[in-house]
């Protein structure tokens, strides 16, 4: 799996979301929504979600909230 892409806008007006501010269930729901945005089959979503959660927990990716679009995105950590 490829790592999440960096924000082409250079960070924009997003707000970082510390992982410890989310319950495990909420984190899983956000990550599942993120990995299925591009049409990923649900059978692959669990595997991809685990990979993305590992990236988040290792600090190689970050969770951001975009108040303009009201969506969460996962970006490569600087």
MARRO-254533 format. One record per atom (N, C-alpha, C, O): residue number from 0; residue in three letters; atom name; x negated, y negated, z. Coordinates in pm, whole numbers. Layout:
MARRO-254533
+-----+------+------+--------+--------+--------+
| pos | code | site |      X |      Y |      Z |
+-----+------+------+--------+--------+--------+
| NUM |  ALA |   CA |      X |      Y |      Z |
...
+-----+------+------+--------+--------+--------+
//
This chain:
MARRO-254533
+-----+------+------+--------+--------+--------+
| pos | code | site |      X |      Y |      Z |
+-----+------+------+--------+--------+--------+
|   0 |  UNK |    N |    -84 |    117 |      0 |
|   0 |  UNK |   CA |      0 |      0 |      0 |
|   0 |  UNK |    C |    -89 |   -124 |      0 |
|   0 |  UNK |    O |   -192 |   -127 |     67 |
|   1 |  UNK |    N |    -48 |   -223 |    -75 |
|   1 |  UNK |   CA |   -123 |   -348 |    -76 |
|   1 |  UNK |    C |    -81 |   -432 |     43 |
|   1 |  UNK |    O |     29 |   -419 |     95 |
|   2 |  UNK |    N |   -172 |   -519 |     84 |
|   2 |  UNK |   CA |   -142 |   -608 |    195 |
|   2 |  UNK |    C |    -49 |   -719 |    149 |
|   2 |  UNK |    O |    -46 |   -752 |     31 |
|   3 |  UNK |    N |     28 |   -777 |    241 |
|   3 |  UNK |   CA |    114 |   -890 |    203 |
|   3 |  UNK |    C |     30 |  -1002 |    144 |
|   3 |  UNK |    O |    -83 |  -1025 |    186 |
|   4 |  UNK |    N |     85 |  -1070 |     47 |
|   4 |  UNK |   CA |     14 |  -1178 |    -21 |
|   4 |  UNK |    C |     11 |  -1303 |     64 |
|   4 |  UNK |    O |    104 |  -1329 |    140 |
|   5 |  UNK |    N |    -96 |  -1381 |     52 |
|   5 |  UNK |   CA |    -99 |  -1508 |    125 |
|   5 |  UNK |    C |      4 |  -1604 |     69 |
|   5 |  UNK |    O |     46 |  -1593 |    -47 |
|   6 |  UNK |    N |     45 |  -1698 |    151 |
|   6 |  UNK |   CA |    143 |  -1798 |    111 |
|   6 |  UNK |    C |     83 |  -1890 |      5 |
|   6 |  UNK |    O |    -14 |  -1959 |     34 |
|   7 |  UNK |    N |    139 |  -1891 |   -117 |
|   7 |  UNK |   CA |     82 |  -1975 |   -222 |
|   7 |  UNK |    C |     92 |  -2124 |   -193 |
|   7 |  UNK |    O |     23 |  -2204 |   -255 |
|   8 |  UNK |    N |    177 |  -2161 |   -100 |
|   8 |  UNK |   CA |    193 |  -2302 |    -65 |
|   8 |  UNK |    C |     96 |  -2344 |     46 |
|   8 |  UNK |    O |     98 |  -2458 |     90 |
|   9 |  UNK |    N |     12 |  -2250 |     90 |
|   9 |  UNK |   CA |    -85 |  -2284 |    193 |
|   9 |  UNK |    C |    -27 |  -2296 |    332 |
|   9 |  UNK |    O |    -80 |  -2370 |    415 |
|  10 |  UNK |    N |     80 |  -2226 |    360 |
|  10 |  UNK |   CA |    138 |  -2226 |    494 |
|  10 |  UNK |    C |    271 |  -2298 |    500 |
|  10 |  UNK |    O |    359 |  -2258 |    575 |
|  11 |  UNK |    N |    286 |  -2404 |    422 |
|  11 |  UNK |   CA |    414 |  -2474 |    417 |
|  11 |  UNK |    C |    463 |  -2517 |    553 |
|  11 |  UNK |    O |    383 |  -2552 |    641 |
|  12 |  UNK |    N |    593 |  -2515 |    572 |
|  12 |  UNK |   CA |    653 |  -2558 |    696 |
|  12 |  UNK |    C |    694 |  -2441 |    783 |
|  12 |  UNK |    O |    777 |  -2456 |    873 |
|  13 |  UNK |    N |    637 |  -2323 |    757 |
|  13 |  UNK |   CA |    674 |  -2205 |    832 |
|  13 |  UNK |    C |    631 |  -2211 |    977 |
|  13 |  UNK |    O |    543 |  -2288 |   1015 |
|  14 |  UNK |    N |    694 |  -2126 |   1055 |
|  14 |  UNK |   CA |    666 |  -2117 |   1197 |
|  14 |  UNK |    C |    622 |  -1974 |   1226 |
|  14 |  UNK |    O |    694 |  -1880 |   1193 |
|  15 |  UNK |    N |    504 |  -1955 |   1287 |
|  15 |  UNK |   CA |    462 |  -1819 |   1319 |
|  15 |  UNK |    C |    550 |  -1760 |   1429 |
|  15 |  UNK |    O |    593 |  -1831 |   1520 |
|  16 |  UNK |    N |    576 |  -1632 |   1419 |
|  16 |  UNK |   CA |    655 |  -1563 |   1521 |
|  16 |  UNK |    C |    564 |  -1463 |   1591 |
|  16 |  UNK |    O |    522 |  -1364 |   1531 |
|  17 |  UNK |    N |    533 |  -1487 |   1718 |
|  17 |  UNK |   CA |    451 |  -1390 |   1792 |
|  17 |  UNK |    C |    527 |  -1258 |   1805 |
|  17 |  UNK |    O |    646 |  -1256 |   1836 |
|  18 |  UNK |    N |    458 |  -1148 |   1780 |
|  18 |  UNK |   CA |    524 |  -1017 |   1784 |
|  18 |  UNK |    C |    584 |   -987 |   1920 |
|  18 |  UNK |    O |    686 |   -919 |   1929 |
|  19 |  UNK |    N |    522 |  -1038 |   2027 |
|  19 |  UNK |   CA |    575 |  -1008 |   2159 |
|  19 |  UNK |    C |    705 |  -1082 |   2190 |
|  19 |  UNK |    O |    766 |  -1061 |   2295 |
|  20 |  UNK |    N |    749 |  -1168 |   2098 |
|  20 |  UNK |   CA |    876 |  -1238 |   2114 |
|  20 |  UNK |    C |    993 |  -1159 |   2057 |
|  20 |  UNK |    O |   1109 |  -1198 |   2073 |
|  21 |  UNK |    N |    963 |  -1047 |   1990 |
|  21 |  UNK |   CA |   1067 |   -964 |   1929 |
|  21 |  UNK |    C |   1074 |   -829 |   1998 |
|  21 |  UNK |    O |    972 |   -773 |   2039 |
|  22 |  UNK |    N |   1195 |   -778 |   2010 |
|  22 |  UNK |   CA |   1210 |   -641 |   2059 |
|  22 |  UNK |    C |   1161 |   -546 |   1950 |
|  22 |  UNK |    O |   1155 |   -586 |   1833 |
|  23 |  UNK |    N |   1124 |   -424 |   1984 |
|  23 |  UNK |   CA |   1083 |   -328 |   1881 |
|  23 |  UNK |    C |   1190 |   -309 |   1773 |
|  23 |  UNK |    O |   1158 |   -291 |   1655 |
|  24 |  UNK |    N |   1316 |   -313 |   1814 |
|  24 |  UNK |   CA |   1426 |   -296 |   1718 |
|  24 |  UNK |    C |   1433 |   -415 |   1622 |
|  24 |  UNK |    O |   1452 |   -396 |   1501 |
|  25 |  UNK |    N |   1418 |   -536 |   1675 |
|  25 |  UNK |   CA |   1423 |   -655 |   1590 |
|  25 |  UNK |    C |   1305 |   -658 |   1494 |
|  25 |  UNK |    O |   1322 |   -691 |   1377 |
|  26 |  UNK |    N |   1186 |   -623 |   1543 |
|  26 |  UNK |   CA |   1068 |   -619 |   1456 |
|  26 |  UNK |    C |   1089 |   -519 |   1343 |
|  26 |  UNK |    O |   1061 |   -550 |   1227 |
|  27 |  UNK |    N |   1138 |   -401 |   1376 |
|  27 |  UNK |   CA |   1161 |   -299 |   1273 |
|  27 |  UNK |    C |   1263 |   -349 |   1171 |
|  27 |  UNK |    O |   1246 |   -326 |   1051 |
|  28 |  UNK |    N |   1369 |   -416 |   1216 |
|  28 |  UNK |   CA |   1472 |   -467 |   1123 |
|  28 |  UNK |    C |   1413 |   -573 |   1030 |
|  28 |  UNK |    O |   1442 |   -573 |    910 |
|  29 |  UNK |    N |   1331 |   -664 |   1083 |
|  29 |  UNK |   CA |   1270 |   -768 |   1000 |
|  29 |  UNK |    C |   1176 |   -705 |    898 |
|  29 |  UNK |    O |   1178 |   -742 |    781 |
|  30 |  UNK |    N |   1095 |   -611 |    943 |
|  30 |  UNK |   CA |    999 |   -546 |    852 |
|  30 |  UNK |    C |   1074 |   -465 |    746 |
|  30 |  UNK |    O |   1036 |   -468 |    629 |
|  31 |  UNK |    N |   1177 |   -393 |    785 |
|  31 |  UNK |   CA |   1254 |   -314 |    687 |
|  31 |  UNK |    C |   1317 |   -405 |    583 |
|  31 |  UNK |    O |   1316 |   -372 |    464 |
|  32 |  UNK |    N |   1371 |   -517 |    626 |
|  32 |  UNK |   CA |   1429 |   -612 |    529 |
|  32 |  UNK |    C |   1321 |   -663 |    434 |
|  32 |  UNK |    O |   1344 |   -676 |    314 |
|  33 |  UNK |    N |   1203 |   -691 |    487 |
|  33 |  UNK |   CA |   1092 |   -741 |    405 |
|  33 |  UNK |    C |   1050 |   -638 |    301 |
|  33 |  UNK |    O |   1033 |   -671 |    184 |
|  34 |  UNK |    N |   1032 |   -512 |    343 |
|  34 |  UNK |   CA |    981 |   -412 |    248 |
|  34 |  UNK |    C |   1087 |   -368 |    147 |
|  34 |  UNK |    O |   1052 |   -313 |     42 |
|  35 |  UNK |    N |   1214 |   -390 |    177 |
|  35 |  UNK |   CA |   1318 |   -350 |     81 |
|  35 |  UNK |    C |   1363 |   -465 |     -9 |
|  35 |  UNK |    O |   1448 |   -444 |    -96 |
|  36 |  UNK |    N |   1308 |   -584 |     10 |
|  36 |  UNK |   CA |   1345 |   -699 |    -74 |
|  36 |  UNK |    C |   1323 |   -674 |   -222 |
|  36 |  UNK |    O |   1403 |   -715 |   -306 |
|  37 |  UNK |    N |   1213 |   -608 |   -254 |
|  37 |  UNK |   CA |   1178 |   -588 |   -395 |
|  37 |  UNK |    C |   1243 |   -463 |   -454 |
|  37 |  UNK |    O |   1204 |   -418 |   -562 |
|  38 |  UNK |    N |   1340 |   -407 |   -386 |
|  38 |  UNK |   CA |   1411 |   -291 |   -439 |
|  38 |  UNK |    C |   1352 |   -158 |   -399 |
|  38 |  UNK |    O |   1382 |    -55 |   -460 |
|  39 |  UNK |    N |   1267 |   -157 |   -296 |
|  39 |  UNK |   CA |   1209 |    -33 |   -247 |
|  39 |  UNK |    C |   1320 |     62 |   -206 |
|  39 |  UNK |    O |   1415 |     23 |   -139 |
|  40 |  UNK |    N |   1307 |    186 |   -248 |
|  40 |  UNK |   CA |   1405 |    288 |   -208 |
|  40 |  UNK |    C |   1399 |    307 |    -57 |
|  40 |  UNK |    O |   1292 |    298 |      4 |
|  41 |  UNK |    N |   1512 |    332 |      2 |
|  41 |  UNK |   CA |   1517 |    352 |    146 |
|  41 |  UNK |    C |   1433 |    470 |    190 |
|  41 |  UNK |    O |   1384 |    472 |    303 |
|  42 |  UNK |    N |   1415 |    569 |    102 |
|  42 |  UNK |   CA |   1331 |    684 |    139 |
|  42 |  UNK |    C |   1186 |    642 |    156 |
|  42 |  UNK |    O |   1113 |    703 |    234 |
|  43 |  UNK |    N |   1142 |    538 |     85 |
|  43 |  UNK |   CA |   1006 |    486 |     98 |
|  43 |  UNK |    C |    996 |    377 |    204 |
|  43 |  UNK |    O |    886 |    343 |    248 |
|  44 |  UNK |    N |   1109 |    321 |    245 |
|  44 |  UNK |   CA |   1108 |    207 |    336 |
|  44 |  UNK |    C |   1048 |    242 |    471 |
|  44 |  UNK |    O |    976 |    161 |    529 |
|  45 |  UNK |    N |   1075 |    360 |    523 |
|  45 |  UNK |   CA |   1022 |    397 |    654 |
|  45 |  UNK |    C |    869 |    402 |    651 |
|  45 |  UNK |    O |    804 |    352 |    742 |
|  46 |  UNK |    N |    813 |    462 |    547 |
|  46 |  UNK |   CA |    667 |    472 |    534 |
|  46 |  UNK |    C |    606 |    333 |    519 |
|  46 |  UNK |    O |    508 |    301 |    586 |
|  47 |  UNK |    N |    663 |    252 |    432 |
|  47 |  UNK |   CA |    611 |    117 |    410 |
|  47 |  UNK |    C |    626 |     31 |    535 |
|  47 |  UNK |    O |    538 |    -48 |    566 |
|  48 |  UNK |    N |    736 |     47 |    606 |
|  48 |  UNK |   CA |    758 |    -29 |    730 |
|  48 |  UNK |    C |    650 |      3 |    832 |
|  48 |  UNK |    O |    597 |    -86 |    898 |
|  49 |  UNK |    N |    617 |    131 |    846 |
|  49 |  UNK |   CA |    512 |    170 |    940 |
|  49 |  UNK |    C |    378 |    108 |    901 |
|  49 |  UNK |    O |    303 |     64 |    988 |
|  50 |  UNK |    N |    349 |    103 |    771 |
|  50 |  UNK |   CA |    224 |     43 |    725 |
|  50 |  UNK |    C |    220 |   -107 |    756 |
|  50 |  UNK |    O |    118 |   -159 |    801 |
|  51 |  UNK |    N |    331 |   -175 |    732 |
|  51 |  UNK |   CA |    337 |   -319 |    758 |
|  51 |  UNK |    C |    329 |   -347 |    908 |
|  51 |  UNK |    O |    260 |   -440 |    949 |
|  52 |  UNK |    N |    397 |   -269 |    989 |
|  52 |  UNK |   CA |    389 |   -286 |   1134 |
|  52 |  UNK |    C |    246 |   -267 |   1182 |
|  52 |  UNK |    O |    199 |   -340 |   1269 |
|  53 |  UNK |    N |    175 |   -169 |   1126 |
|  53 |  UNK |   CA |     34 |   -147 |   1162 |
|  53 |  UNK |    C |    -50 |   -270 |   1126 |
|  53 |  UNK |    O |   -137 |   -309 |   1203 |
|  54 |  UNK |    N |    -24 |   -330 |   1010 |
|  54 |  UNK |   CA |    -96 |   -452 |    970 |
|  54 |  UNK |    C |    -68 |   -566 |   1067 |
|  54 |  UNK |    O |   -158 |   -640 |   1104 |
|  55 |  UNK |    N |     58 |   -580 |   1107 |
|  55 |  UNK |   CA |     96 |   -685 |   1202 |
|  55 |  UNK |    C |     28 |   -664 |   1337 |
|  55 |  UNK |    O |    -27 |   -756 |   1396 |
|  56 |  UNK |    N |     34 |   -541 |   1386 |
|  56 |  UNK |   CA |    -22 |   -511 |   1517 |
|  56 |  UNK |    C |   -174 |   -524 |   1520 |
|  56 |  UNK |    O |   -232 |   -555 |   1624 |
|  57 |  UNK |    N |   -239 |   -499 |   1406 |
|  57 |  UNK |   CA |   -385 |   -510 |   1399 |
|  57 |  UNK |    C |   -431 |   -654 |   1379 |
|  57 |  UNK |    O |   -551 |   -682 |   1388 |
|  58 |  UNK |    N |   -337 |   -745 |   1350 |
|  58 |  UNK |   CA |   -373 |   -883 |   1327 |
|  58 |  UNK |    C |   -412 |   -913 |   1183 |
|  58 |  UNK |    O |   -455 |  -1025 |   1153 |
|  59 |  UNK |    N |   -399 |   -814 |   1093 |
|  59 |  UNK |   CA |   -432 |   -836 |    952 |
|  59 |  UNK |    C |   -319 |   -903 |    876 |
|  59 |  UNK |    O |   -337 |   -947 |    763 |
|  60 |  UNK |    N |   -202 |   -911 |    938 |
|  60 |  UNK |   CA |    -86 |   -978 |    878 |
|  60 |  UNK |    C |    -14 |  -1053 |    991 |
|  60 |  UNK |    O |    -30 |  -1021 |   1108 |
|  61 |  UNK |    N |     64 |  -1152 |    951 |
|  61 |  UNK |   CA |    139 |  -1233 |   1047 |
|  61 |  UNK |    C |    283 |  -1248 |   1002 |
|  61 |  UNK |    O |    312 |  -1248 |    882 |
|  62 |  UNK |    N |    372 |  -1259 |   1098 |
|  62 |  UNK |   CA |    514 |  -1279 |   1073 |
|  62 |  UNK |    C |    544 |  -1428 |   1083 |
|  62 |  UNK |    O |    508 |  -1492 |   1181 |
|  63 |  UNK |    N |    609 |  -1483 |    981 |
|  63 |  UNK |   CA |    643 |  -1626 |    975 |
|  63 |  UNK |    C |    790 |  -1643 |    945 |
|  63 |  UNK |    O |    850 |  -1565 |    872 |
|  64 |  UNK |    N |    849 |  -1748 |   1003 |
|  64 |  UNK |   CA |    986 |  -1786 |    973 |
|  64 |  UNK |    C |    983 |  -1914 |    892 |
|  64 |  UNK |    O |    917 |  -2010 |    930 |
|  65 |  UNK |    N |   1056 |  -1915 |    781 |
|  65 |  UNK |   CA |   1066 |  -2033 |    697 |
|  65 |  UNK |    C |   1201 |  -2099 |    725 |
|  65 |  UNK |    O |   1304 |  -2045 |    686 |
|  66 |  UNK |    N |   1201 |  -2214 |    793 |
|  66 |  UNK |   CA |   1328 |  -2278 |    828 |
|  66 |  UNK |    C |   1406 |  -2330 |    707 |
|  66 |  UNK |    O |   1527 |  -2349 |    715 |
|  67 |  UNK |    N |   1337 |  -2355 |    597 |
|  67 |  UNK |   CA |   1406 |  -2403 |    477 |
|  67 |  UNK |    C |   1493 |  -2294 |    416 |
|  67 |  UNK |    O |   1610 |  -2316 |    385 |
|  68 |  UNK |    N |   1434 |  -2175 |    399 |
|  68 |  UNK |   CA |   1508 |  -2064 |    339 |
|  68 |  UNK |    C |   1575 |  -1976 |    444 |
|  68 |  UNK |    O |   1656 |  -1890 |    412 |
|  69 |  UNK |    N |   1538 |  -1999 |    572 |
|  69 |  UNK |   CA |   1591 |  -1921 |    683 |
|  69 |  UNK |    C |   1561 |  -1772 |    665 |
|  69 |  UNK |    O |   1646 |  -1686 |    690 |
|  70 |  UNK |    N |   1439 |  -1745 |    622 |
|  70 |  UNK |   CA |   1394 |  -1607 |    604 |
|  70 |  UNK |    C |   1263 |  -1584 |    678 |
|  70 |  UNK |    O |   1190 |  -1679 |    708 |
|  71 |  UNK |    N |   1235 |  -1460 |    705 |
|  71 |  UNK |   CA |   1107 |  -1422 |    763 |
|  71 |  UNK |    C |   1020 |  -1366 |    651 |
|  71 |  UNK |    O |   1068 |  -1298 |    560 |
|  72 |  UNK |    N |    893 |  -1397 |    658 |
|  72 |  UNK |   CA |    797 |  -1345 |    562 |
|  72 |  UNK |    C |    678 |  -1290 |    637 |
|  72 |  UNK |    O |    648 |  -1331 |    749 |
|  73 |  UNK |    N |    611 |  -1197 |    573 |
|  73 |  UNK |   CA |    492 |  -1139 |    630 |
|  73 |  UNK |    C |    377 |  -1176 |    538 |
|  73 |  UNK |    O |    378 |  -1145 |    419 |
|  74 |  UNK |    N |    279 |  -1243 |    595 |
|  74 |  UNK |   CA |    166 |  -1296 |    518 |
|  74 |  UNK |    C |     36 |  -1238 |    569 |
|  74 |  UNK |    O |     25 |  -1201 |    686 |
|  75 |  UNK |    N |    -62 |  -1230 |    481 |
|  75 |  UNK |   CA |   -196 |  -1190 |    524 |
|  75 |  UNK |    C |   -248 |  -1292 |    622 |
|  75 |  UNK |    O |   -231 |  -1413 |    605 |
|  76 |  UNK |    N |   -313 |  -1241 |    727 |
|  76 |  UNK |   CA |   -371 |  -1332 |    826 |
|  76 |  UNK |    C |   -496 |  -1395 |    767 |
|  76 |  UNK |    O |   -569 |  -1332 |    690 |
|  77 |  UNK |    N |   -522 |  -1520 |    805 |
|  77 |  UNK |   CA |   -642 |  -1587 |    754 |
|  77 |  UNK |    C |   -770 |  -1524 |    806 |
|  77 |  UNK |    O |   -879 |  -1569 |    773 |
+-----+------+------+--------+--------+--------+
//
